[in-house]
Amino acid sequence: MIAMIENINLDELYDLQEKLFKLGMLTTDKDVSDKIYEVLHLVDEGIERKKNAGTN
């Protein structure tokens, strides 16, 4: 999953971050919500890595 996130540009990561957050807020299934937030956390980390590296 991390390798896939590394291949996504920063603008797309921000878009994905927003969509995952909204989806996490909408779901009522705890297991699904937990998985969404796990992926959201990985996306957040990917954004930080790209920002720190100065890459898009």
CHARMM internal coordinates of N, CA and C (Angstrom, degrees):
IC EDIT
DIST 1 N 1 CA 1.4532
DIST 1 CA 1 C 1.5251
ANGL 1 N 1 CA 1 C 110.71
DIST 1 C 2 N 1.3260
ANGL 1 CA 1 C 2 N 117.09
DIHE 1 N 1 CA 1 C 2 N -41.63
DIST 2 N 2 CA 1.4646
ANGL 1 C 2 N 2 CA 120.30
DIHE 1 CA 1 C 2 N 2 CA -178.26
DIST 2 CA 2 C 1.5245
ANGL 2 N 2 CA 2 C 110.37
DIHE 1 C 2 N 2 CA 2 C -62.97
DIST 2 C 3 N 1.3327
ANGL 2 CA 2 C 3 N 117.36
DIHE 2 N 2 CA 2 C 3 N -40.73
DIST 3 N 3 CA 1.4646
ANGL 2 C 3 N 3 CA 120.49
DIHE 2 CA 2 C 3 N 3 CA 178.96
DIST 3 CA 3 C 1.5209
ANGL 3 N 3 CA 3 C 110.78
DIHE 2 C 3 N 3 CA 3 C -62.69
DIST 3 C 4 N 1.3129
ANGL 3 CA 3 C 4 N 117.03
DIHE 3 N 3 CA 3 C 4 N -37.45
DIST 4 N 4 CA 1.4656
ANGL 3 C 4 N 4 CA 120.61
DIHE 3 CA 3 C 4 N 4 CA 178.06
DIST 4 CA 4 C 1.5248
ANGL 4 N 4 CA 4 C 110.26
DIHE 3 C 4 N 4 CA 4 C -65.06
DIST 4 C 5 N 1.3121
ANGL 4 CA 4 C 5 N 116.77
DIHE 4 N 4 CA 4 C 5 N -41.81
DIST 5 N 5 CA 1.4655
ANGL 4 C 5 N 5 CA 121.52
DIHE 4 CA 4 C 5 N 5 CA -179.41
DIST 5 CA 5 C 1.5253
ANGL 5 N 5 CA 5 C 110.30
DIHE 4 C 5 N 5 CA 5 C -65.07
DIST 5 C 6 N 1.3277
ANGL 5 CA 5 C 6 N 116.72
DIHE 5 N 5 CA 5 C 6 N -36.88
DIST 6 N 6 CA 1.4644
ANGL 5 C 6 N 6 CA 120.62
DIHE 5 CA 5 C 6 N 6 CA -179.91
DIST 6 CA 6 C 1.5289
ANGL 6 N 6 CA 6 C 111.86
DIHE 5 C 6 N 6 CA 6 C -63.56
DIST 6 C 7 N 1.3297
ANGL 6 CA 6 C 7 N 117.53
DIHE 6 N 6 CA 6 C 7 N -24.68
DIST 7 N 7 CA 1.4638
ANGL 6 C 7 N 7 CA 121.49
DIHE 6 CA 6 C 7 N 7 CA -178.61
DIST 7 CA 7 C 1.5226
ANGL 7 N 7 CA 7 C 113.23
DIHE 6 C 7 N 7 CA 7 C -86.90
DIST 7 C 8 N 1.3122
ANGL 7 CA 7 C 8 N 117.94
DIHE 7 N 7 CA 7 C 8 N -1.83
DIST 8 N 8 CA 1.4667
ANGL 7 C 8 N 8 CA 122.16
DIHE 7 CA 7 C 8 N 8 CA -179.40
DIST 8 CA 8 C 1.5229
ANGL 8 N 8 CA 8 C 108.25
DIHE 7 C 8 N 8 CA 8 C -97.76
DIST 8 C 9 N 1.3432
ANGL 8 CA 8 C 9 N 116.49
DIHE 8 N 8 CA 8 C 9 N 135.68
DIST 9 N 9 CA 1.4682
ANGL 8 C 9 N 9 CA 118.22
DIHE 8 CA 8 C 9 N 9 CA -178.94
DIST 9 CA 9 C 1.5307
ANGL 9 N 9 CA 9 C 110.56
DIHE 8 C 9 N 9 CA 9 C -73.66
DIST 9 C 10 N 1.3079
ANGL 9 CA 9 C 10 N 115.18
DIHE 9 N 9 CA 9 C 10 N 165.25
DIST 10 N 10 CA 1.4613
ANGL 9 C 10 N 10 CA 122.14
DIHE 9 CA 9 C 10 N 10 CA -172.04
DIST 10 CA 10 C 1.5291
ANGL 10 N 10 CA 10 C 112.71
DIHE 9 C 10 N 10 CA 10 C -60.53
DIST 10 C 11 N 1.3256
ANGL 10 CA 10 C 11 N 117.56
DIHE 10 N 10 CA 10 C 11 N -42.55
DIST 11 N 11 CA 1.4671
ANGL 10 C 11 N 11 CA 120.05
DIHE 10 CA 10 C 11 N 11 CA 179.10
DIST 11 CA 11 C 1.5210
ANGL 11 N 11 CA 11 C 111.59
DIHE 10 C 11 N 11 CA 11 C -61.28
DIST 11 C 12 N 1.3266
ANGL 11 CA 11 C 12 N 116.21
DIHE 11 N 11 CA 11 C 12 N -41.97
DIST 12 N 12 CA 1.4616
ANGL 11 C 12 N 12 CA 120.27
DIHE 11 CA 11 C 12 N 12 CA 178.65
DIST 12 CA 12 C 1.5227
ANGL 12 N 12 CA 12 C 111.08
DIHE 11 C 12 N 12 CA 12 C -67.53
DIST 12 C 13 N 1.3257
ANGL 12 CA 12 C 13 N 117.07
DIHE 12 N 12 CA 12 C 13 N -34.94
DIST 13 N 13 CA 1.4635
ANGL 12 C 13 N 13 CA 119.98
DIHE 12 CA 12 C 13 N 13 CA 177.52
DIST 13 CA 13 C 1.5234
ANGL 13 N 13 CA 13 C 111.27
DIHE 12 C 13 N 13 CA 13 C -64.42
DIST 13 C 14 N 1.3342
ANGL 13 CA 13 C 14 N 116.21
DIHE 13 N 13 CA 13 C 14 N -41.32
DIST 14 N 14 CA 1.4619
ANGL 13 C 14 N 14 CA 118.93
DIHE 13 CA 13 C 14 N 14 CA 177.30
DIST 14 CA 14 C 1.5263
ANGL 14 N 14 CA 14 C 110.80
DIHE 13 C 14 N 14 CA 14 C -63.13
DIST 14 C 15 N 1.3276
ANGL 14 CA 14 C 15 N 116.69
DIHE 14 N 14 CA 14 C 15 N -40.07
DIST 15 N 15 CA 1.4636
ANGL 14 C 15 N 15 CA 121.31
DIHE 14 CA 14 C 15 N 15 CA 178.37
DIST 15 CA 15 C 1.5290
ANGL 15 N 15 CA 15 C 110.14
DIHE 14 C 15 N 15 CA 15 C -64.30
DIST 15 C 16 N 1.3224
ANGL 15 CA 15 C 16 N 116.33
DIHE 15 N 15 CA 15 C 16 N -44.77
DIST 16 N 16 CA 1.4589
ANGL 15 C 16 N 16 CA 121.42
DIHE 15 CA 15 C 16 N 16 CA 178.37
DIST 16 CA 16 C 1.5242
ANGL 16 N 16 CA 16 C 110.94
DIHE 15 C 16 N 16 CA 16 C -62.96
DIST 16 C 17 N 1.3133
ANGL 16 CA 16 C 17 N 116.85
DIHE 16 N 16 CA 16 C 17 N -41.03
DIST 17 N 17 CA 1.4638
ANGL 16 C 17 N 17 CA 122.29
DIHE 16 CA 16 C 17 N 17 CA 178.49
DIST 17 CA 17 C 1.5322
ANGL 17 N 17 CA 17 C 110.47
DIHE 16 C 17 N 17 CA 17 C -58.00
DIST 17 C 18 N 1.3219
ANGL 17 CA 17 C 18 N 115.75
DIHE 17 N 17 CA 17 C 18 N -47.21
DIST 18 N 18 CA 1.4634
ANGL 17 C 18 N 18 CA 120.41
DIHE 17 CA 17 C 18 N 18 CA -179.37
DIST 18 CA 18 C 1.5274
ANGL 18 N 18 CA 18 C 111.44
DIHE 17 C 18 N 18 CA 18 C -63.44
DIST 18 C 19 N 1.3222
ANGL 18 CA 18 C 19 N 116.73
DIHE 18 N 18 CA 18 C 19 N -44.21
DIST 19 N 19 CA 1.4660
ANGL 18 C 19 N 19 CA 120.47
DIHE 18 CA 18 C 19 N 19 CA -178.78
DIST 19 CA 19 C 1.5214
ANGL 19 N 19 CA 19 C 111.78
DIHE 18 C 19 N 19 CA 19 C -66.77
DIST 19 C 20 N 1.3192
ANGL 19 CA 19 C 20 N 117.27
DIHE 19 N 19 CA 19 C 20 N -41.34
DIST 20 N 20 CA 1.4638
ANGL 19 C 20 N 20 CA 120.18
DIHE 19 CA 19 C 20 N 20 CA 178.23
DIST 20 CA 20 C 1.5235
ANGL 20 N 20 CA 20 C 111.02
DIHE 19 C 20 N 20 CA 20 C -63.51
DIST 20 C 21 N 1.3260
ANGL 20 CA 20 C 21 N 116.65
DIHE 20 N 20 CA 20 C 21 N -41.23
DIST 21 N 21 CA 1.4575
ANGL 20 C 21 N 21 CA 120.21
DIHE 20 CA 20 C 21 N 21 CA 179.33
DIST 21 CA 21 C 1.5283
ANGL 21 N 21 CA 21 C 110.44
DIHE 20 C 21 N 21 CA 21 C -61.57
DIST 21 C 22 N 1.3286
ANGL 21 CA 21 C 22 N 116.74
DIHE 21 N 21 CA 21 C 22 N -46.44
DIST 22 N 22 CA 1.4693
ANGL 21 C 22 N 22 CA 120.57
DIHE 21 CA 21 C 22 N 22 CA 179.33
DIST 22 CA 22 C 1.5212
ANGL 22 N 22 CA 22 C 110.94
DIHE 21 C 22 N 22 CA 22 C -62.53
DIST 22 C 23 N 1.3222
ANGL 22 CA 22 C 23 N 116.42
DIHE 22 N 22 CA 22 C 23 N -42.89
DIST 23 N 23 CA 1.4558
ANGL 22 C 23 N 23 CA 120.58
DIHE 22 CA 22 C 23 N 23 CA 179.23
DIST 23 CA 23 C 1.5250
ANGL 23 N 23 CA 23 C 110.73
DIHE 22 C 23 N 23 CA 23 C -63.18
DIST 23 C 24 N 1.3194
ANGL 23 CA 23 C 24 N 116.92
DIHE 23 N 23 CA 23 C 24 N -41.73
DIST 24 N 24 CA 1.4589
ANGL 23 C 24 N 24 CA 121.12
DIHE 23 CA 23 C 24 N 24 CA 177.95
DIST 24 CA 24 C 1.5165
ANGL 24 N 24 CA 24 C 112.25
DIHE 23 C 24 N 24 CA 24 C -61.53
DIST 24 C 25 N 1.3217
ANGL 24 CA 24 C 25 N 116.07
DIHE 24 N 24 CA 24 C 25 N -35.08
DIST 25 N 25 CA 1.4648
ANGL 24 C 25 N 25 CA 120.26
DIHE 24 CA 24 C 25 N 25 CA 179.16
DIST 25 CA 25 C 1.5285
ANGL 25 N 25 CA 25 C 111.68
DIHE 24 C 25 N 25 CA 25 C -72.79
DIST 25 C 26 N 1.3221
ANGL 25 CA 25 C 26 N 116.90
DIHE 25 N 25 CA 25 C 26 N -28.48
DIST 26 N 26 CA 1.4630
ANGL 25 C 26 N 26 CA 120.68
DIHE 25 CA 25 C 26 N 26 CA -175.63
DIST 26 CA 26 C 1.5230
ANGL 26 N 26 CA 26 C 113.84
DIHE 25 C 26 N 26 CA 26 C -84.15
DIST 26 C 27 N 1.3176
ANGL 26 CA 26 C 27 N 117.24
DIHE 26 N 26 CA 26 C 27 N -29.25
DIST 27 N 27 CA 1.4589
ANGL 26 C 27 N 27 CA 119.33
DIHE 26 CA 26 C 27 N 27 CA -174.34
DIST 27 CA 27 C 1.5277
ANGL 27 N 27 CA 27 C 110.98
DIHE 26 C 27 N 27 CA 27 C -75.74
DIST 27 C 28 N 1.3123
ANGL 27 CA 27 C 28 N 114.87
DIHE 27 N 27 CA 27 C 28 N 145.25
DIST 28 N 28 CA 1.4658
ANGL 27 C 28 N 28 CA 120.22
DIHE 27 CA 27 C 28 N 28 CA 178.37
DIST 28 CA 28 C 1.5254
ANGL 28 N 28 CA 28 C 111.73
DIHE 27 C 28 N 28 CA 28 C -105.97
DIST 28 C 29 N 1.3288
ANGL 28 CA 28 C 29 N 116.79
DIHE 28 N 28 CA 28 C 29 N -8.10
DIST 29 N 29 CA 1.4570
ANGL 28 C 29 N 29 CA 121.58
DIHE 28 CA 28 C 29 N 29 CA 179.65
DIST 29 CA 29 C 1.5289
ANGL 29 N 29 CA 29 C 108.83
DIHE 28 C 29 N 29 CA 29 C -84.28
DIST 29 C 30 N 1.3224
ANGL 29 CA 29 C 30 N 116.57
DIHE 29 N 29 CA 29 C 30 N 119.18
DIST 30 N 30 CA 1.4662
ANGL 29 C 30 N 30 CA 120.71
DIHE 29 CA 29 C 30 N 30 CA -175.37
DIST 30 CA 30 C 1.5222
ANGL 30 N 30 CA 30 C 112.39
DIHE 29 C 30 N 30 CA 30 C -62.49
DIST 30 C 31 N 1.3215
ANGL 30 CA 30 C 31 N 117.78
DIHE 30 N 30 CA 30 C 31 N -41.86
DIST 31 N 31 CA 1.4631
ANGL 30 C 31 N 31 CA 120.27
DIHE 30 CA 30 C 31 N 31 CA -179.51
DIST 31 CA 31 C 1.5254
ANGL 31 N 31 CA 31 C 111.47
DIHE 30 C 31 N 31 CA 31 C -63.41
DIST 31 C 32 N 1.3282
ANGL 31 CA 31 C 32 N 116.45
DIHE 31 N 31 CA 31 C 32 N -43.21
DIST 32 N 32 CA 1.4619
ANGL 31 C 32 N 32 CA 121.05
DIHE 31 CA 31 C 32 N 32 CA 178.50
DIST 32 CA 32 C 1.5226
ANGL 32 N 32 CA 32 C 109.42
DIHE 31 C 32 N 32 CA 32 C -65.03
DIST 32 C 33 N 1.3064
ANGL 32 CA 32 C 33 N 116.22
DIHE 32 N 32 CA 32 C 33 N -44.20
DIST 33 N 33 CA 1.4584
ANGL 32 C 33 N 33 CA 120.94
DIHE 32 CA 32 C 33 N 33 CA 179.28
DIST 33 CA 33 C 1.5299
ANGL 33 N 33 CA 33 C 111.09
DIHE 32 C 33 N 33 CA 33 C -59.95
DIST 33 C 34 N 1.3200
ANGL 33 CA 33 C 34 N 116.97
DIHE 33 N 33 CA 33 C 34 N -43.41
DIST 34 N 34 CA 1.4676
ANGL 33 C 34 N 34 CA 121.00
DIHE 33 CA 33 C 34 N 34 CA 178.91
DIST 34 CA 34 C 1.5244
ANGL 34 N 34 CA 34 C 111.26
DIHE 33 C 34 N 34 CA 34 C -60.58
DIST 34 C 35 N 1.3275
ANGL 34 CA 34 C 35 N 117.04
DIHE 34 N 34 CA 34 C 35 N -43.03
DIST 35 N 35 CA 1.4688
ANGL 34 C 35 N 35 CA 120.97
DIHE 34 CA 34 C 35 N 35 CA 179.41
DIST 35 CA 35 C 1.5247
ANGL 35 N 35 CA 35 C 110.75
DIHE 34 C 35 N 35 CA 35 C -65.75
DIST 35 C 36 N 1.3171
ANGL 35 CA 35 C 36 N 116.86
DIHE 35 N 35 CA 35 C 36 N -41.19
DIST 36 N 36 CA 1.4663
ANGL 35 C 36 N 36 CA 120.55
DIHE 35 CA 35 C 36 N 36 CA 178.46
DIST 36 CA 36 C 1.5189
ANGL 36 N 36 CA 36 C 109.75
DIHE 35 C 36 N 36 CA 36 C -60.31
DIST 36 C 37 N 1.3176
ANGL 36 CA 36 C 37 N 117.05
DIHE 36 N 36 CA 36 C 37 N -44.75
DIST 37 N 37 CA 1.4620
ANGL 36 C 37 N 37 CA 119.98
DIHE 36 CA 36 C 37 N 37 CA -178.99
DIST 37 CA 37 C 1.5293
ANGL 37 N 37 CA 37 C 112.27
DIHE 36 C 37 N 37 CA 37 C -70.66
DIST 37 C 38 N 1.3354
ANGL 37 CA 37 C 38 N 117.86
DIHE 37 N 37 CA 37 C 38 N -27.62
DIST 38 N 38 CA 1.4665
ANGL 37 C 38 N 38 CA 120.23
DIHE 37 CA 37 C 38 N 38 CA 173.61
DIST 38 CA 38 C 1.5276
ANGL 38 N 38 CA 38 C 109.85
DIHE 37 C 38 N 38 CA 38 C -64.37
DIST 38 C 39 N 1.3374
ANGL 38 CA 38 C 39 N 116.08
DIHE 38 N 38 CA 38 C 39 N -45.80
DIST 39 N 39 CA 1.4638
ANGL 38 C 39 N 39 CA 120.56
DIHE 38 CA 38 C 39 N 39 CA 178.88
DIST 39 CA 39 C 1.5243
ANGL 39 N 39 CA 39 C 109.65
DIHE 38 C 39 N 39 CA 39 C -66.59
DIST 39 C 40 N 1.3149
ANGL 39 CA 39 C 40 N 117.18
DIHE 39 N 39 CA 39 C 40 N -39.81
DIST 40 N 40 CA 1.4622
ANGL 39 C 40 N 40 CA 121.10
DIHE 39 CA 39 C 40 N 40 CA 178.11
DIST 40 CA 40 C 1.5303
ANGL 40 N 40 CA 40 C 110.20
DIHE 39 C 40 N 40 CA 40 C -59.40
DIST 40 C 41 N 1.3043
ANGL 40 CA 40 C 41 N 116.92
DIHE 40 N 40 CA 40 C 41 N -40.55
DIST 41 N 41 CA 1.4650
ANGL 40 C 41 N 41 CA 121.02
DIHE 40 CA 40 C 41 N 41 CA 177.86
DIST 41 CA 41 C 1.5339
ANGL 41 N 41 CA 41 C 110.71
DIHE 40 C 41 N 41 CA 41 C -61.97
DIST 41 C 42 N 1.3278
ANGL 41 CA 41 C 42 N 116.92
DIHE 41 N 41 CA 41 C 42 N -41.86
DIST 42 N 42 CA 1.4641
ANGL 41 C 42 N 42 CA 120.51
DIHE 41 CA 41 C 42 N 42 CA 177.72
DIST 42 CA 42 C 1.5249
ANGL 42 N 42 CA 42 C 111.14
DIHE 41 C 42 N 42 CA 42 C -64.35
DIST 42 C 43 N 1.3249
ANGL 42 CA 42 C 43 N 116.68
DIHE 42 N 42 CA 42 C 43 N -38.80
DIST 43 N 43 CA 1.4639
ANGL 42 C 43 N 43 CA 121.06
DIHE 42 CA 42 C 43 N 43 CA 177.58
DIST 43 CA 43 C 1.5261
ANGL 43 N 43 CA 43 C 109.52
DIHE 42 C 43 N 43 CA 43 C -64.87
DIST 43 C 44 N 1.3266
ANGL 43 CA 43 C 44 N 116.92
DIHE 43 N 43 CA 43 C 44 N -43.98
DIST 44 N 44 CA 1.4701
ANGL 43 C 44 N 44 CA 120.84
DIHE 43 CA 43 C 44 N 44 CA 177.63
DIST 44 CA 44 C 1.5311
ANGL 44 N 44 CA 44 C 110.82
DIHE 43 C 44 N 44 CA 44 C -57.68
DIST 44 C 45 N 1.3254
ANGL 44 CA 44 C 45 N 116.33
DIHE 44 N 44 CA 44 C 45 N -44.14
DIST 45 N 45 CA 1.4633
ANGL 44 C 45 N 45 CA 120.28
DIHE 44 CA 44 C 45 N 45 CA 178.61
DIST 45 CA 45 C 1.5267
ANGL 45 N 45 CA 45 C 110.86
DIHE 44 C 45 N 45 CA 45 C -64.10
DIST 45 C 46 N 1.3309
ANGL 45 CA 45 C 46 N 116.72
DIHE 45 N 45 CA 45 C 46 N -39.67
DIST 46 N 46 CA 1.4625
ANGL 45 C 46 N 46 CA 120.69
DIHE 45 CA 45 C 46 N 46 CA 178.14
DIST 46 CA 46 C 1.5121
ANGL 46 N 46 CA 46 C 111.72
DIHE 45 C 46 N 46 CA 46 C -63.17
DIST 46 C 47 N 1.3198
ANGL 46 CA 46 C 47 N 116.77
DIHE 46 N 46 CA 46 C 47 N -39.96
DIST 47 N 47 CA 1.4660
ANGL 46 C 47 N 47 CA 121.31
DIHE 46 CA 46 C 47 N 47 CA 177.43
DIST 47 CA 47 C 1.5230
ANGL 47 N 47 CA 47 C 109.76
DIHE 46 C 47 N 47 CA 47 C -62.07
DIST 47 C 48 N 1.3125
ANGL 47 CA 47 C 48 N 116.62
DIHE 47 N 47 CA 47 C 48 N -46.57
DIST 48 N 48 CA 1.4678
ANGL 47 C 48 N 48 CA 120.20
DIHE 47 CA 47 C 48 N 48 CA -179.72
DIST 48 CA 48 C 1.5261
ANGL 48 N 48 CA 48 C 111.50
DIHE 47 C 48 N 48 CA 48 C -62.28
DIST 48 C 49 N 1.3361
ANGL 48 CA 48 C 49 N 116.85
DIHE 48 N 48 CA 48 C 49 N -41.68
DIST 49 N 49 CA 1.4658
ANGL 48 C 49 N 49 CA 119.85
DIHE 48 CA 48 C 49 N 49 CA 178.86
DIST 49 CA 49 C 1.5228
ANGL 49 N 49 CA 49 C 110.79
DIHE 48 C 49 N 49 CA 49 C -61.98
DIST 49 C 50 N 1.3276
ANGL 49 CA 49 C 50 N 116.57
DIHE 49 N 49 CA 49 C 50 N -43.79
DIST 50 N 50 CA 1.4669
ANGL 49 C 50 N 50 CA 119.94
DIHE 49 CA 49 C 50 N 50 CA -179.73
DIST 50 CA 50 C 1.5230
ANGL 50 N 50 CA 50 C 111.02
DIHE 49 C 50 N 50 CA 50 C -66.83
DIST 50 C 51 N 1.3289
ANGL 50 CA 50 C 51 N 117.26
DIHE 50 N 50 CA 50 C 51 N -40.18
DIST 51 N 51 CA 1.4636
ANGL 50 C 51 N 51 CA 119.93
DIHE 50 CA 50 C 51 N 51 CA 178.86
DIST 51 CA 51 C 1.5240
ANGL 51 N 51 CA 51 C 110.76
DIHE 50 C 51 N 51 CA 51 C -64.30
DIST 51 C 52 N 1.3204
ANGL 51 CA 51 C 52 N 117.06
DIHE 51 N 51 CA 51 C 52 N -42.69
DIST 52 N 52 CA 1.4631
ANGL 51 C 52 N 52 CA 121.22
DIHE 51 CA 51 C 52 N 52 CA -179.57
DIST 52 CA 52 C 1.5258
ANGL 52 N 52 CA 52 C 112.15
DIHE 51 C 52 N 52 CA 52 C -68.81
DIST 52 C 53 N 1.3312
ANGL 52 CA 52 C 53 N 115.99
DIHE 52 N 52 CA 52 C 53 N -32.38
DIST 53 N 53 CA 1.4636
ANGL 52 C 53 N 53 CA 120.03
DIHE 52 CA 52 C 53 N 53 CA 179.97
DIST 53 CA 53 C 1.5230
ANGL 53 N 53 CA 53 C 111.64
DIHE 52 C 53 N 53 CA 53 C -83.04
DIST 53 C 54 N 1.3252
ANGL 53 CA 53 C 54 N 116.00
DIHE 53 N 53 CA 53 C 54 N -15.44
DIST 54 N 54 CA 1.4580
ANGL 53 C 54 N 54 CA 120.22
DIHE 53 CA 53 C 54 N 54 CA -179.37
DIST 54 CA 54 C 1.5136
ANGL 54 N 54 CA 54 C 112.98
DIHE 53 C 54 N 54 CA 54 C 73.08
DIST 54 C 55 N 1.3385
ANGL 54 CA 54 C 55 N 116.36
DIHE 54 N 54 CA 54 C 55 N 25.60
DIST 55 N 55 CA 1.4635
ANGL 54 C 55 N 55 CA 120.21
DIHE 54 CA 54 C 55 N 55 CA 179.14
DIST 55 CA 55 C 1.5027
ANGL 55 N 55 CA 55 C 109.89
DIHE 54 C 55 N 55 CA 55 C -107.75
DIST 55 C 56 N 1.3163
ANGL 55 CA 55 C 56 N 114.31
DIHE 55 N 55 CA 55 C 56 N 160.22
DIST 56 N 56 CA 1.4532
ANGL 55 C 56 N 56 CA 119.86
DIHE 55 CA 55 C 56 N 56 CA 177.92
DIST 56 CA 56 C 1.4956
ANGL 56 N 56 CA 56 C 106.72
DIHE 55 C 56 N 56 CA 56 C -106.07
END
COOR INIT
IC SEED 1 N 1 CA 1 C
IC BUILD
